Amino acid sequence: MEKSMLDLAYDYLDKNAKEPVSFADLWNYVKDTLNLTEDEAGNKISSFYTNLTLDGRFVLLGDNLWDLRNRHTFEKVHIDMKDAYNEENDYQEELDDEDMDEDESLDDNSEHDDSDEEDYNDSNQSESDMY
């Protein structure tokens, strides 16, 4: 029976890797073990990455380095969602500030020239007079 891509990744990390491994190294091992063609690999890489992130046996440690969750303490790999939401709010505030700066500069630089509107209105008036 052929092992799944996730089981191959688990076995590789469990038996061969004593340190966290980059996604590229992990994927190359799985791809080579299953003898995937380039087309097959291209079609499967995204689902492998998604499944890797969803499988509780694996943990992303940053810098795209992966390891087995059971090798790390809860405190090291746990993400406090309050912190994540605070970072998101900080980022949103930065974006809002940038938008305000852009809006202010647009207001400062926008001088309204009515002459173009008058020319347009005059040309439309002349055409209507023709009919």
Secondary structure as the mmCIF struct_conf table of DSSP 4:
data_model
#
loop_
_struct_conf.conf_type_id
_struct_conf.id
_struct_conf.beg_label_comp_id
_struct_conf.beg_label_asym_id
_struct_conf.beg_label_seq_id
_struct_conf.end_label_comp_id
_struct_conf.end_label_asym_id
_struct_conf.end_label_seq_id
HELX_LH_PP_P HELX_LH_PP_P1 GLU A 2 SER A 4
HELX_RH_AL_P HELX_RH_AL_P1 MET A 5 LYS A 15
TURN_TY1_P TURN_TY1_P1 ASN A 16 ASN A 16
BEND BEND1 LYS A 18 GLU A 19
STRN STRN1 VAL A 21 SER A 22
HELX_RH_AL_P HELX_RH_AL_P2 PHE A 23 THR A 33
TURN_TY1_P TURN_TY1_P2 LEU A 34 ASN A 35
HELX_RH_AL_P HELX_RH_AL_P3 GLU A 38 LEU A 54
TURN_TY1_P TURN_TY1_P3 GLY A 56 ARG A 57
STRN STRN2 PHE A 58 LEU A 60
BEND BEND2 GLY A 62 GLY A 62
TURN_TY1_P TURN_TY1_P4 ASP A 63 ASN A 64
STRN STRN3 LEU A 65 LEU A 68
HELX_RH_3T_P HELX_RH_3T_P1 ARG A 69 ARG A 71
BEND BEND3 HIS A 72 HIS A 72
HELX_RH_AL_P HELX_RH_AL_P4 PHE A 74 VAL A 77
HELX_RH_AL_P HELX_RH_AL_P5 MET A 81 ASN A 109
HELX_RH_AL_P HELX_RH_AL_P6 ASP A 114 MET A 130
#
